[in-house]
Amino acid sequence: MGLPDLDQYSQDWEYEVANSSRVNEFVSFYESADLNQSEKFALMSLIISSFDDAVTEGKIQDGIWEKIKGHLISDIDLHRKTILYWSLVEEEVDDCFSSTPFIREIILD
């Protein structure tokens, strides 16, 4: 996927390599690659982090949230913890991630 190499001090790679301009590419890879459960989980973390950056930057591409949401729902057992993490259900939406209102749609549906 052409992600940057991490060094010995790297942690939380999904935040370090997130890229708001590559959300569509990451989603397409999620859809087309033969991934195991661990890889799907890791890639979805990267997708959500990148999507969050895109929301913050005002660069949401048409239809991308619907694709992400569909994958989160179809693999709900795998992504339940990711959904809960990004939805911050105990917090006021003003004190949350930029993508939190989107993620909360899944919980409210």
Phi and psi restraints in degrees (range 20) as a CNS / XPLOR table:
assign (resid 1 and name C) (resid 2 and name N)
       (resid 2 and name CA) (resid 2 and name C) 1.0 70.4 20.0 2
assign (resid 2 and name N) (resid 2 and name CA)
       (resid 2 and name C) (resid 3 and name N) 1.0 33.5 20.0 2
assign (resid 2 and name C) (resid 3 and name N)
       (resid 3 and name CA) (resid 3 and name C) 1.0 -80.5 20.0 2
assign (resid 3 and name N) (resid 3 and name CA)
       (resid 3 and name C) (resid 4 and name N) 1.0 149.8 20.0 2
assign (resid 3 and name C) (resid 4 and name N)
       (resid 4 and name CA) (resid 4 and name C) 1.0 -65.2 20.0 2
assign (resid 4 and name N) (resid 4 and name CA)
       (resid 4 and name C) (resid 5 and name N) 1.0 150.6 20.0 2
assign (resid 4 and name C) (resid 5 and name N)
       (resid 5 and name CA) (resid 5 and name C) 1.0 -69.8 20.0 2
assign (resid 5 and name N) (resid 5 and name CA)
       (resid 5 and name C) (resid 6 and name N) 1.0 144.2 20.0 2
assign (resid 5 and name C) (resid 6 and name N)
       (resid 6 and name CA) (resid 6 and name C) 1.0 -98.1 20.0 2
assign (resid 6 and name N) (resid 6 and name CA)
       (resid 6 and name C) (resid 7 and name N) 1.0 152.2 20.0 2
assign (resid 6 and name C) (resid 7 and name N)
       (resid 7 and name CA) (resid 7 and name C) 1.0 -104.6 20.0 2
assign (resid 7 and name N) (resid 7 and name CA)
       (resid 7 and name C) (resid 8 and name N) 1.0 -175.8 20.0 2
assign (resid 7 and name C) (resid 8 and name N)
       (resid 8 and name CA) (resid 8 and name C) 1.0 -64.7 20.0 2
assign (resid 8 and name N) (resid 8 and name CA)
       (resid 8 and name C) (resid 9 and name N) 1.0 -18.4 20.0 2
assign (resid 8 and name C) (resid 9 and name N)
       (resid 9 and name CA) (resid 9 and name C) 1.0 -98.7 20.0 2
assign (resid 9 and name N) (resid 9 and name CA)
       (resid 9 and name C) (resid 10 and name N) 1.0 1.4 20.0 2
assign (resid 9 and name C) (resid 10 and name N)
       (resid 10 and name CA) (resid 10 and name C) 1.0 -71.5 20.0 2
assign (resid 10 and name N) (resid 10 and name CA)
       (resid 10 and name C) (resid 11 and name N) 1.0 142.5 20.0 2
assign (resid 10 and name C) (resid 11 and name N)
       (resid 11 and name CA) (resid 11 and name C) 1.0 -151.9 20.0 2
assign (resid 11 and name N) (resid 11 and name CA)
       (resid 11 and name C) (resid 12 and name N) 1.0 162.1 20.0 2
assign (resid 11 and name C) (resid 12 and name N)
       (resid 12 and name CA) (resid 12 and name C) 1.0 51.7 20.0 2
assign (resid 12 and name N) (resid 12 and name CA)
       (resid 12 and name C) (resid 13 and name N) 1.0 54.2 20.0 2
assign (resid 12 and name C) (resid 13 and name N)
       (resid 13 and name CA) (resid 13 and name C) 1.0 -54.2 20.0 2
assign (resid 13 and name N) (resid 13 and name CA)
       (resid 13 and name C) (resid 14 and name N) 1.0 -32.7 20.0 2
assign (resid 13 and name C) (resid 14 and name N)
       (resid 14 and name CA) (resid 14 and name C) 1.0 -63.3 20.0 2
assign (resid 14 and name N) (resid 14 and name CA)
       (resid 14 and name C) (resid 15 and name N) 1.0 -23.9 20.0 2
assign (resid 14 and name C) (resid 15 and name N)
       (resid 15 and name CA) (resid 15 and name C) 1.0 -87.9 20.0 2
assign (resid 15 and name N) (resid 15 and name CA)
       (resid 15 and name C) (resid 16 and name N) 1.0 -36.4 20.0 2
assign (resid 15 and name C) (resid 16 and name N)
       (resid 16 and name CA) (resid 16 and name C) 1.0 -68.9 20.0 2
assign (resid 16 and name N) (resid 16 and name CA)
       (resid 16 and name C) (resid 17 and name N) 1.0 -36.6 20.0 2
assign (resid 16 and name C) (resid 17 and name N)
       (resid 17 and name CA) (resid 17 and name C) 1.0 -102.7 20.0 2
assign (resid 17 and name N) (resid 17 and name CA)
       (resid 17 and name C) (resid 18 and name N) 1.0 3.3 20.0 2
assign (resid 17 and name C) (resid 18 and name N)
       (resid 18 and name CA) (resid 18 and name C) 1.0 -56.0 20.0 2
assign (resid 18 and name N) (resid 18 and name CA)
       (resid 18 and name C) (resid 19 and name N) 1.0 144.7 20.0 2
assign (resid 18 and name C) (resid 19 and name N)
       (resid 19 and name CA) (resid 19 and name C) 1.0 -148.3 20.0 2
assign (resid 19 and name N) (resid 19 and name CA)
       (resid 19 and name C) (resid 20 and name N) 1.0 109.1 20.0 2
assign (resid 19 and name C) (resid 20 and name N)
       (resid 20 and name CA) (resid 20 and name C) 1.0 -61.1 20.0 2
assign (resid 20 and name N) (resid 20 and name CA)
       (resid 20 and name C) (resid 21 and name N) 1.0 -26.4 20.0 2
assign (resid 20 and name C) (resid 21 and name N)
       (resid 21 and name CA) (resid 21 and name C) 1.0 -83.7 20.0 2
assign (resid 21 and name N) (resid 21 and name CA)
       (resid 21 and name C) (resid 22 and name N) 1.0 -4.6 20.0 2
assign (resid 21 and name C) (resid 22 and name N)
       (resid 22 and name CA) (resid 22 and name C) 1.0 -113.4 20.0 2
assign (resid 22 and name N) (resid 22 and name CA)
       (resid 22 and name C) (resid 23 and name N) 1.0 13.4 20.0 2
assign (resid 22 and name C) (resid 23 and name N)
       (resid 23 and name CA) (resid 23 and name C) 1.0 -57.2 20.0 2
assign (resid 23 and name N) (resid 23 and name CA)
       (resid 23 and name C) (resid 24 and name N) 1.0 -48.5 20.0 2
assign (resid 23 and name C) (resid 24 and name N)
       (resid 24 and name CA) (resid 24 and name C) 1.0 -59.1 20.0 2
assign (resid 24 and name N) (resid 24 and name CA)
       (resid 24 and name C) (resid 25 and name N) 1.0 -42.0 20.0 2
assign (resid 24 and name C) (resid 25 and name N)
       (resid 25 and name CA) (resid 25 and name C) 1.0 -62.2 20.0 2
assign (resid 25 and name N) (resid 25 and name CA)
       (resid 25 and name C) (resid 26 and name N) 1.0 -44.4 20.0 2
assign (resid 25 and name C) (resid 26 and name N)
       (resid 26 and name CA) (resid 26 and name C) 1.0 -64.2 20.0 2
assign (resid 26 and name N) (resid 26 and name CA)
       (resid 26 and name C) (resid 27 and name N) 1.0 -41.5 20.0 2
assign (resid 26 and name C) (resid 27 and name N)
       (resid 27 and name CA) (resid 27 and name C) 1.0 -65.2 20.0 2
assign (resid 27 and name N) (resid 27 and name CA)
       (resid 27 and name C) (resid 28 and name N) 1.0 -42.3 20.0 2
assign (resid 27 and name C) (resid 28 and name N)
       (resid 28 and name CA) (resid 28 and name C) 1.0 -60.6 20.0 2
assign (resid 28 and name N) (resid 28 and name CA)
       (resid 28 and name C) (resid 29 and name N) 1.0 -40.0 20.0 2
assign (resid 28 and name C) (resid 29 and name N)
       (resid 29 and name CA) (resid 29 and name C) 1.0 -65.5 20.0 2
assign (resid 29 and name N) (resid 29 and name CA)
       (resid 29 and name C) (resid 30 and name N) 1.0 -41.0 20.0 2
assign (resid 29 and name C) (resid 30 and name N)
       (resid 30 and name CA) (resid 30 and name C) 1.0 -58.1 20.0 2
assign (resid 30 and name N) (resid 30 and name CA)
       (resid 30 and name C) (resid 31 and name N) 1.0 -39.4 20.0 2
assign (resid 30 and name C) (resid 31 and name N)
       (resid 31 and name CA) (resid 31 and name C) 1.0 -76.3 20.0 2
assign (resid 31 and name N) (resid 31 and name CA)
       (resid 31 and name C) (resid 32 and name N) 1.0 -31.6 20.0 2
assign (resid 31 and name C) (resid 32 and name N)
       (resid 32 and name CA) (resid 32 and name C) 1.0 -106.1 20.0 2
assign (resid 32 and name N) (resid 32 and name CA)
       (resid 32 and name C) (resid 33 and name N) 1.0 -23.4 20.0 2
assign (resid 32 and name C) (resid 33 and name N)
       (resid 33 and name CA) (resid 33 and name C) 1.0 -80.2 20.0 2
assign (resid 33 and name N) (resid 33 and name CA)
       (resid 33 and name C) (resid 34 and name N) 1.0 152.8 20.0 2
assign (resid 33 and name C) (resid 34 and name N)
       (resid 34 and name CA) (resid 34 and name C) 1.0 -87.9 20.0 2
assign (resid 34 and name N) (resid 34 and name CA)
       (resid 34 and name C) (resid 35 and name N) 1.0 91.4 20.0 2
assign (resid 34 and name C) (resid 35 and name N)
       (resid 35 and name CA) (resid 35 and name C) 1.0 -107.6 20.0 2
assign (resid 35 and name N) (resid 35 and name CA)
       (resid 35 and name C) (resid 36 and name N) 1.0 143.9 20.0 2
assign (resid 35 and name C) (resid 36 and name N)
       (resid 36 and name CA) (resid 36 and name C) 1.0 -84.1 20.0 2
assign (resid 36 and name N) (resid 36 and name CA)
       (resid 36 and name C) (resid 37 and name N) 1.0 177.6 20.0 2
assign (resid 36 and name C) (resid 37 and name N)
       (resid 37 and name CA) (resid 37 and name C) 1.0 -61.3 20.0 2
assign (resid 37 and name N) (resid 37 and name CA)
       (resid 37 and name C) (resid 38 and name N) 1.0 -41.9 20.0 2
assign (resid 37 and name C) (resid 38 and name N)
       (resid 38 and name CA) (resid 38 and name C) 1.0 -63.9 20.0 2
assign (resid 38 and name N) (resid 38 and name CA)
       (resid 38 and name C) (resid 39 and name N) 1.0 -41.2 20.0 2
assign (resid 38 and name C) (resid 39 and name N)
       (resid 39 and name CA) (resid 39 and name C) 1.0 -67.7 20.0 2
assign (resid 39 and name N) (resid 39 and name CA)
       (resid 39 and name C) (resid 40 and name N) 1.0 -40.3 20.0 2
assign (resid 39 and name C) (resid 40 and name N)
       (resid 40 and name CA) (resid 40 and name C) 1.0 -62.8 20.0 2
assign (resid 40 and name N) (resid 40 and name CA)
       (resid 40 and name C) (resid 41 and name N) 1.0 -43.3 20.0 2
assign (resid 40 and name C) (resid 41 and name N)
       (resid 41 and name CA) (resid 41 and name C) 1.0 -60.9 20.0 2
assign (resid 41 and name N) (resid 41 and name CA)
       (resid 41 and name C) (resid 42 and name N) 1.0 -48.3 20.0 2
assign (resid 41 and name C) (resid 42 and name N)
       (resid 42 and name CA) (resid 42 and name C) 1.0 -63.7 20.0 2
assign (resid 42 and name N) (resid 42 and name CA)
       (resid 42 and name C) (resid 43 and name N) 1.0 -44.2 20.0 2
assign (resid 42 and name C) (resid 43 and name N)
       (resid 43 and name CA) (resid 43 and name C) 1.0 -65.4 20.0 2
assign (resid 43 and name N) (resid 43 and name CA)
       (resid 43 and name C) (resid 44 and name N) 1.0 -39.1 20.0 2
assign (resid 43 and name C) (resid 44 and name N)
       (resid 44 and name CA) (resid 44 and name C) 1.0 -64.7 20.0 2
assign (resid 44 and name N) (resid 44 and name CA)
       (resid 44 and name C) (resid 45 and name N) 1.0 -35.4 20.0 2
assign (resid 44 and name C) (resid 45 and name N)
       (resid 45 and name CA) (resid 45 and name C) 1.0 -60.6 20.0 2
assign (resid 45 and name N) (resid 45 and name CA)
       (resid 45 and name C) (resid 46 and name N) 1.0 -42.7 20.0 2
assign (resid 45 and name C) (resid 46 and name N)
       (resid 46 and name CA) (resid 46 and name C) 1.0 -65.3 20.0 2
assign (resid 46 and name N) (resid 46 and name CA)
       (resid 46 and name C) (resid 47 and name N) 1.0 -41.5 20.0 2
assign (resid 46 and name C) (resid 47 and name N)
       (resid 47 and name CA) (resid 47 and name C) 1.0 -61.3 20.0 2
assign (resid 47 and name N) (resid 47 and name CA)
       (resid 47 and name C) (resid 48 and name N) 1.0 -48.4 20.0 2
assign (resid 47 and name C) (resid 48 and name N)
       (resid 48 and name CA) (resid 48 and name C) 1.0 -65.1 20.0 2
assign (resid 48 and name N) (resid 48 and name CA)
       (resid 48 and name C) (resid 49 and name N) 1.0 -41.8 20.0 2
assign (resid 48 and name C) (resid 49 and name N)
       (resid 49 and name CA) (resid 49 and name C) 1.0 -62.3 20.0 2
assign (resid 49 and name N) (resid 49 and name CA)
       (resid 49 and name C) (resid 50 and name N) 1.0 -42.1 20.0 2
assign (resid 49 and name C) (resid 50 and name N)
       (resid 50 and name CA) (resid 50 and name C) 1.0 -67.1 20.0 2
assign (resid 50 and name N) (resid 50 and name CA)
       (resid 50 and name C) (resid 51 and name N) 1.0 -41.0 20.0 2
assign (resid 50 and name C) (resid 51 and name N)
       (resid 51 and name CA) (resid 51 and name C) 1.0 -62.6 20.0 2
assign (resid 51 and name N) (resid 51 and name CA)
       (resid 51 and name C) (resid 52 and name N) 1.0 -41.1 20.0 2
assign (resid 51 and name C) (resid 52 and name N)
       (resid 52 and name CA) (resid 52 and name C) 1.0 -59.0 20.0 2
assign (resid 52 and name N) (resid 52 and name CA)
       (resid 52 and name C) (resid 53 and name N) 1.0 -43.5 20.0 2
assign (resid 52 and name C) (resid 53 and name N)
       (resid 53 and name CA) (resid 53 and name C) 1.0 -61.9 20.0 2
assign (resid 53 and name N) (resid 53 and name CA)
       (resid 53 and name C) (resid 54 and name N) 1.0 -40.4 20.0 2
assign (resid 53 and name C) (resid 54 and name N)
       (resid 54 and name CA) (resid 54 and name C) 1.0 -63.9 20.0 2
assign (resid 54 and name N) (resid 54 and name CA)
       (resid 54 and name C) (resid 55 and name N) 1.0 -40.4 20.0 2
assign (resid 54 and name C) (resid 55 and name N)
       (resid 55 and name CA) (resid 55 and name C) 1.0 -62.7 20.0 2
assign (resid 55 and name N) (resid 55 and name CA)
       (resid 55 and name C) (resid 56 and name N) 1.0 -46.7 20.0 2
assign (resid 55 and name C) (resid 56 and name N)
       (resid 56 and name CA) (resid 56 and name C) 1.0 -57.5 20.0 2
assign (resid 56 and name N) (resid 56 and name CA)
       (resid 56 and name C) (resid 57 and name N) 1.0 -40.5 20.0 2
assign (resid 56 and name C) (resid 57 and name N)
       (resid 57 and name CA) (resid 57 and name C) 1.0 -85.6 20.0 2
assign (resid 57 and name N) (resid 57 and name CA)
       (resid 57 and name C) (resid 58 and name N) 1.0 -3.2 20.0 2
assign (resid 57 and name C) (resid 58 and name N)
       (resid 58 and name CA) (resid 58 and name C) 1.0 69.5 20.0 2
assign (resid 58 and name N) (resid 58 and name CA)
       (resid 58 and name C) (resid 59 and name N) 1.0 32.2 20.0 2
assign (resid 58 and name C) (resid 59 and name N)
       (resid 59 and name CA) (resid 59 and name C) 1.0 -117.7 20.0 2
assign (resid 59 and name N) (resid 59 and name CA)
       (resid 59 and name C) (resid 60 and name N) 1.0 39.4 20.0 2
assign (resid 59 and name C) (resid 60 and name N)
       (resid 60 and name CA) (resid 60 and name C) 1.0 -75.2 20.0 2
assign (resid 60 and name N) (resid 60 and name CA)
       (resid 60 and name C) (resid 61 and name N) 1.0 124.9 20.0 2
assign (resid 60 and name C) (resid 61 and name N)
       (resid 61 and name CA) (resid 61 and name C) 1.0 -83.9 20.0 2
assign (resid 61 and name N) (resid 61 and name CA)
       (resid 61 and name C) (resid 62 and name N) 1.0 142.8 20.0 2
assign (resid 61 and name C) (resid 62 and name N)
       (resid 62 and name CA) (resid 62 and name C) 1.0 -53.2 20.0 2
assign (resid 62 and name N) (resid 62 and name CA)
       (resid 62 and name C) (resid 63 and name N) 1.0 130.5 20.0 2
assign (resid 62 and name C) (resid 63 and name N)
       (resid 63 and name CA) (resid 63 and name C) 1.0 79.6 20.0 2
assign (resid 63 and name N) (resid 63 and name CA)
       (resid 63 and name C) (resid 64 and name N) 1.0 -7.2 20.0 2
assign (resid 63 and name C) (resid 64 and name N)
       (resid 64 and name CA) (resid 64 and name C) 1.0 -69.0 20.0 2
assign (resid 64 and name N) (resid 64 and name CA)
       (resid 64 and name C) (resid 65 and name N) 1.0 -39.4 20.0 2
assign (resid 64 and name C) (resid 65 and name N)
       (resid 65 and name CA) (resid 65 and name C) 1.0 -62.0 20.0 2
assign (resid 65 and name N) (resid 65 and name CA)
       (resid 65 and name C) (resid 66 and name N) 1.0 -39.8 20.0 2
assign (resid 65 and name C) (resid 66 and name N)
       (resid 66 and name CA) (resid 66 and name C) 1.0 -60.9 20.0 2
assign (resid 66 and name N) (resid 66 and name CA)
       (resid 66 and name C) (resid 67 and name N) 1.0 -38.7 20.0 2
assign (resid 66 and name C) (resid 67 and name N)
       (resid 67 and name CA) (resid 67 and name C) 1.0 -65.4 20.0 2
assign (resid 67 and name N) (resid 67 and name CA)
       (resid 67 and name C) (resid 68 and name N) 1.0 -47.8 20.0 2
assign (resid 67 and name C) (resid 68 and name N)
       (resid 68 and name CA) (resid 68 and name C) 1.0 -60.7 20.0 2
assign (resid 68 and name N) (resid 68 and name CA)
       (resid 68 and name C) (resid 69 and name N) 1.0 -48.0 20.0 2
assign (resid 68 and name C) (resid 69 and name N)
       (resid 69 and name CA) (resid 69 and name C) 1.0 -58.1 20.0 2
assign (resid 69 and name N) (resid 69 and name CA)
       (resid 69 and name C) (resid 70 and name N) 1.0 -42.3 20.0 2
assign (resid 69 and name C) (resid 70 and name N)
       (resid 70 and name CA) (resid 70 and name C) 1.0 -60.1 20.0 2
assign (resid 70 and name N) (resid 70 and name CA)
       (resid 70 and name C) (resid 71 and name N) 1.0 -41.7 20.0 2
assign (resid 70 and name C) (resid 71 and name N)
       (resid 71 and name CA) (resid 71 and name C) 1.0 -70.3 20.0 2
assign (resid 71 and name N) (resid 71 and name CA)
       (resid 71 and name C) (resid 72 and name N) 1.0 -38.8 20.0 2
assign (resid 71 and name C) (resid 72 and name N)
       (resid 72 and name CA) (resid 72 and name C) 1.0 -61.5 20.0 2
assign (resid 72 and name N) (resid 72 and name CA)
       (resid 72 and name C) (resid 73 and name N) 1.0 -41.8 20.0 2
assign (resid 72 and name C) (resid 73 and name N)
       (resid 73 and name CA) (resid 73 and name C) 1.0 -72.0 20.0 2
assign (resid 73 and name N) (resid 73 and name CA)
       (resid 73 and name C) (resid 74 and name N) 1.0 -43.0 20.0 2
assign (resid 73 and name C) (resid 74 and name N)
       (resid 74 and name CA) (resid 74 and name C) 1.0 -68.2 20.0 2
assign (resid 74 and name N) (resid 74 and name CA)
       (resid 74 and name C) (resid 75 and name N) 1.0 -26.7 20.0 2
assign (resid 74 and name C) (resid 75 and name N)
       (resid 75 and name CA) (resid 75 and name C) 1.0 -114.0 20.0 2
assign (resid 75 and name N) (resid 75 and name CA)
       (resid 75 and name C) (resid 76 and name N) 1.0 41.7 20.0 2
assign (resid 75 and name C) (resid 76 and name N)
       (resid 76 and name CA) (resid 76 and name C) 1.0 -56.7 20.0 2
assign (resid 76 and name N) (resid 76 and name CA)
       (resid 76 and name C) (resid 77 and name N) 1.0 -38.8 20.0 2
assign (resid 76 and name C) (resid 77 and name N)
       (resid 77 and name CA) (resid 77 and name C) 1.0 -64.2 20.0 2
assign (resid 77 and name N) (resid 77 and name CA)
       (resid 77 and name C) (resid 78 and name N) 1.0 -37.9 20.0 2
assign (resid 77 and name C) (resid 78 and name N)
       (resid 78 and name CA) (resid 78 and name C) 1.0 -71.9 20.0 2
assign (resid 78 and name N) (resid 78 and name CA)
       (resid 78 and name C) (resid 79 and name N) 1.0 -38.0 20.0 2
assign (resid 78 and name C) (resid 79 and name N)
       (resid 79 and name CA) (resid 79 and name C) 1.0 -103.6 20.0 2
assign (resid 79 and name N) (resid 79 and name CA)
       (resid 79 and name C) (resid 80 and name N) 1.0 8.9 20.0 2
assign (resid 79 and name C) (resid 80 and name N)
       (resid 80 and name CA) (resid 80 and name C) 1.0 -54.3 20.0 2
assign (resid 80 and name N) (resid 80 and name CA)
       (resid 80 and name C) (resid 81 and name N) 1.0 -46.1 20.0 2
assign (resid 80 and name C) (resid 81 and name N)
       (resid 81 and name CA) (resid 81 and name C) 1.0 -66.1 20.0 2
assign (resid 81 and name N) (resid 81 and name CA)
       (resid 81 and name C) (resid 82 and name N) 1.0 -37.1 20.0 2
assign (resid 81 and name C) (resid 82 and name N)
       (resid 82 and name CA) (resid 82 and name C) 1.0 -64.6 20.0 2
assign (resid 82 and name N) (resid 82 and name CA)
       (resid 82 and name C) (resid 83 and name N) 1.0 -44.1 20.0 2
assign (resid 82 and name C) (resid 83 and name N)
       (resid 83 and name CA) (resid 83 and name C) 1.0 -61.2 20.0 2
assign (resid 83 and name N) (resid 83 and name CA)
       (resid 83 and name C) (resid 84 and name N) 1.0 -46.3 20.0 2
assign (resid 83 and name C) (resid 84 and name N)
       (resid 84 and name CA) (resid 84 and name C) 1.0 -64.2 20.0 2
assign (resid 84 and name N) (resid 84 and name CA)
       (resid 84 and name C) (resid 85 and name N) 1.0 -40.6 20.0 2
assign (resid 84 and name C) (resid 85 and name N)
       (resid 85 and name CA) (resid 85 and name C) 1.0 -60.0 20.0 2
assign (resid 85 and name N) (resid 85 and name CA)
       (resid 85 and name C) (resid 86 and name N) 1.0 -50.4 20.0 2
assign (resid 85 and name C) (resid 86 and name N)
       (resid 86 and name CA) (resid 86 and name C) 1.0 -77.7 20.0 2
assign (resid 86 and name N) (resid 86 and name CA)
       (resid 86 and name C) (resid 87 and name N) 1.0 -19.5 20.0 2
assign (resid 86 and name C) (resid 87 and name N)
       (resid 87 and name CA) (resid 87 and name C) 1.0 -81.7 20.0 2
assign (resid 87 and name N) (resid 87 and name CA)
       (resid 87 and name C) (resid 88 and name N) 1.0 -23.3 20.0 2
assign (resid 87 and name C) (resid 88 and name N)
       (resid 88 and name CA) (resid 88 and name C) 1.0 42.4 20.0 2
assign (resid 88 and name N) (resid 88 and name CA)
       (resid 88 and name C) (resid 89 and name N) 1.0 56.9 20.0 2
assign (resid 88 and name C) (resid 89 and name N)
       (resid 89 and name CA) (resid 89 and name C) 1.0 -60.5 20.0 2
assign (resid 89 and name N) (resid 89 and name CA)
       (resid 89 and name C) (resid 90 and name N) 1.0 -21.9 20.0 2
assign (resid 89 and name C) (resid 90 and name N)
       (resid 90 and name CA) (resid 90 and name C) 1.0 -86.8 20.0 2
assign (resid 90 and name N) (resid 90 and name CA)
       (resid 90 and name C) (resid 91 and name N) 1.0 -6.1 20.0 2
assign (resid 90 and name C) (resid 91 and name N)
       (resid 91 and name CA) (resid 91 and name C) 1.0 -106.4 20.0 2
assign (resid 91 and name N) (resid 91 and name CA)
       (resid 91 and name C) (resid 92 and name N) 1.0 155.7 20.0 2
assign (resid 91 and name C) (resid 92 and name N)
       (resid 92 and name CA) (resid 92 and name C) 1.0 -71.0 20.0 2
assign (resid 92 and name N) (resid 92 and name CA)
       (resid 92 and name C) (resid 93 and name N) 1.0 142.9 20.0 2
assign (resid 92 and name C) (resid 93 and name N)
       (resid 93 and name CA) (resid 93 and name C) 1.0 -60.7 20.0 2
assign (resid 93 and name N) (resid 93 and name CA)
       (resid 93 and name C) (resid 94 and name N) 1.0 -24.7 20.0 2
assign (resid 93 and name C) (resid 94 and name N)
       (resid 94 and name CA) (resid 94 and name C) 1.0 -68.1 20.0 2
assign (resid 94 and name N) (resid 94 and name CA)
       (resid 94 and name C) (resid 95 and name N) 1.0 -21.3 20.0 2
assign (resid 94 and name C) (resid 95 and name N)
       (resid 95 and name CA) (resid 95 and name C) 1.0 -107.3 20.0 2
assign (resid 95 and name N) (resid 95 and name CA)
       (resid 95 and name C) (resid 96 and name N) 1.0 30.7 20.0 2
assign (resid 95 and name C) (resid 96 and name N)
       (resid 96 and name CA) (resid 96 and name C) 1.0 -121.5 20.0 2
assign (resid 96 and name N) (resid 96 and name CA)
       (resid 96 and name C) (resid 97 and name N) 1.0 -178.0 20.0 2
assign (resid 96 and name C) (resid 97 and name N)
       (resid 97 and name CA) (resid 97 and name C) 1.0 -67.3 20.0 2
assign (resid 97 and name N) (resid 97 and name CA)
       (resid 97 and name C) (resid 98 and name N) 1.0 157.7 20.0 2
assign (resid 97 and name C) (resid 98 and name N)
       (resid 98 and name CA) (resid 98 and name C) 1.0 -61.7 20.0 2
assign (resid 98 and name N) (resid 98 and name CA)
       (resid 98 and name C) (resid 99 and name N) 1.0 -31.1 20.0 2
assign (resid 98 and name C) (resid 99 and name N)
       (resid 99 and name CA) (resid 99 and name C) 1.0 -87.6 20.0 2
assign (resid 99 and name N) (resid 99 and name CA)
       (resid 99 and name C) (resid 100 and name N) 1.0 -4.7 20.0 2
assign (resid 99 and name C) (resid 100 and name N)
       (resid 100 and name CA) (resid 100 and name C) 1.0 -55.1 20.0 2
assign (resid 100 and name N) (resid 100 and name CA)
       (resid 100 and name C) (resid 101 and name N) 1.0 -44.4 20.0 2
assign (resid 100 and name C) (resid 101 and name N)
       (resid 101 and name CA) (resid 101 and name C) 1.0 -59.2 20.0 2
assign (resid 101 and name N) (resid 101 and name CA)
       (resid 101 and name C) (resid 102 and name N) 1.0 -34.1 20.0 2
assign (resid 101 and name C) (resid 102 and name N)
       (resid 102 and name CA) (resid 102 and name C) 1.0 -67.8 20.0 2
assign (resid 102 and name N) (resid 102 and name CA)
       (resid 102 and name C) (resid 103 and name N) 1.0 -49.1 20.0 2
assign (resid 102 and name C) (resid 103 and name N)
       (resid 103 and name CA) (resid 103 and name C) 1.0 -62.8 20.0 2
assign (resid 103 and name N) (resid 103 and name CA)
       (resid 103 and name C) (resid 104 and name N) 1.0 -35.9 20.0 2
assign (resid 103 and name C) (resid 104 and name N)
       (resid 104 and name CA) (resid 104 and name C) 1.0 -64.1 20.0 2
assign (resid 104 and name N) (resid 104 and name CA)
       (resid 104 and name C) (resid 105 and name N) 1.0 -23.6 20.0 2
assign (resid 104 and name C) (resid 105 and name N)
       (resid 105 and name CA) (resid 105 and name C) 1.0 -55.4 20.0 2
assign (resid 105 and name N) (resid 105 and name CA)
       (resid 105 and name C) (resid 106 and name N) 1.0 -36.8 20.0 2
assign (resid 105 and name C) (resid 106 and name N)
       (resid 106 and name CA) (resid 106 and name C) 1.0 -66.7 20.0 2
assign (resid 106 and name N) (resid 106 and name CA)
       (resid 106 and name C) (resid 107 and name N) 1.0 -40.7 20.0 2
assign (resid 106 and name C) (resid 107 and name N)
       (resid 107 and name CA) (resid 107 and name C) 1.0 -70.3 20.0 2
assign (resid 107 and name N) (resid 107 and name CA)
       (resid 107 and name C) (resid 108 and name N) 1.0 -35.1 20.0 2
assign (resid 107 and name C) (resid 108 and name N)
       (resid 108 and name CA) (resid 108 and name C) 1.0 -79.4 20.0 2
assign (resid 108 and name N) (resid 108 and name CA)
       (resid 108 and name C) (resid 109 and name N) 1.0 -20.2 20.0 2
